[in-house]
Amino acid sequence: MVVCAHPDDAEIGAGGTTSLWARNGCEISYVVCTTGSSGSNDEAMTSEKIVDIRRREQADAADVIGVTNLVMLPYPDGMLETNREFLGDIVKAIRTYRPVVIFTHDPFRFDGFNHRDHRNTGMTVQDAVYPYARDHLHFPEQLEEGLEPHIVSDVFFWHADEPNVVVDITSSIDTRIDALSKHVSQVPGLSRQSGSDRGIRDRAKSVAEGFEFDYGEAFRRISARRRRR
């Protein structure tokens, strides 16, 4: 499962890894937490128009990645709060799709700015994994809906200051770029043929320095706490 704040964050953060895993038979679920309502530098654009555009772009990008389940939550940009409503939405998604691994924003970045929506998403995901989705006495109304507690094995945070895992995405970086190119409102002109993908490739190449592959994605991996016996 990938839980991201905005449309296009999933492909930026973990597009190479998730497309590779999808190709190898994993079921990939996306939870996109905002509508992308403020995601435009075009002064003629309105929030109403950009929401529909970004919804379509995200659906097209998810198809390229190989996503099975796409959930788009209704929160406006800049209005993600670490509150019970948002937490309940993420717990419900976890209990519904029952992922082994979750990819999301690292909320603990200090080396540079970190978007508030990104911080709140990463923090809420970590809280949802432990203890809220795991323990049956949290959100018991979901159990009445048939959603059983679920234990996530690992969380992979992208854009971490100190990553501890690097994934070889040499065979899937083209798919990552193809998926990102669907977000035309955000990255106009991007394609493998245009040459505008050079920055993406350069960053992925720098991540792979010291390894025996060409391109990588880096994460800070933590293992979720298991139930005490």
Buried (B, 14 or more C-beta within 10 A) or exposed (E): BBBBBBBBBBBBBBBBBBBBBBEEEBBBBBBBBBBBBBBBEEEEBEBEBBBEBBBBBBBBBBEBBBBEBBBBBEBBBEBBEEEEEBBBBBBBBBBBBBBEBBBBBBBBBEEEEBBEBBBBBBBBBBBBBBBBBBEEEBBEEBBEEEBEBBBBEBBBBBBBEEBEBBBBBBBBBBBBBBBBBBBBBBBEEBEBEEEBBEEBBEEBBEBBEEEEEBBBBBBBBBEBEEEEE
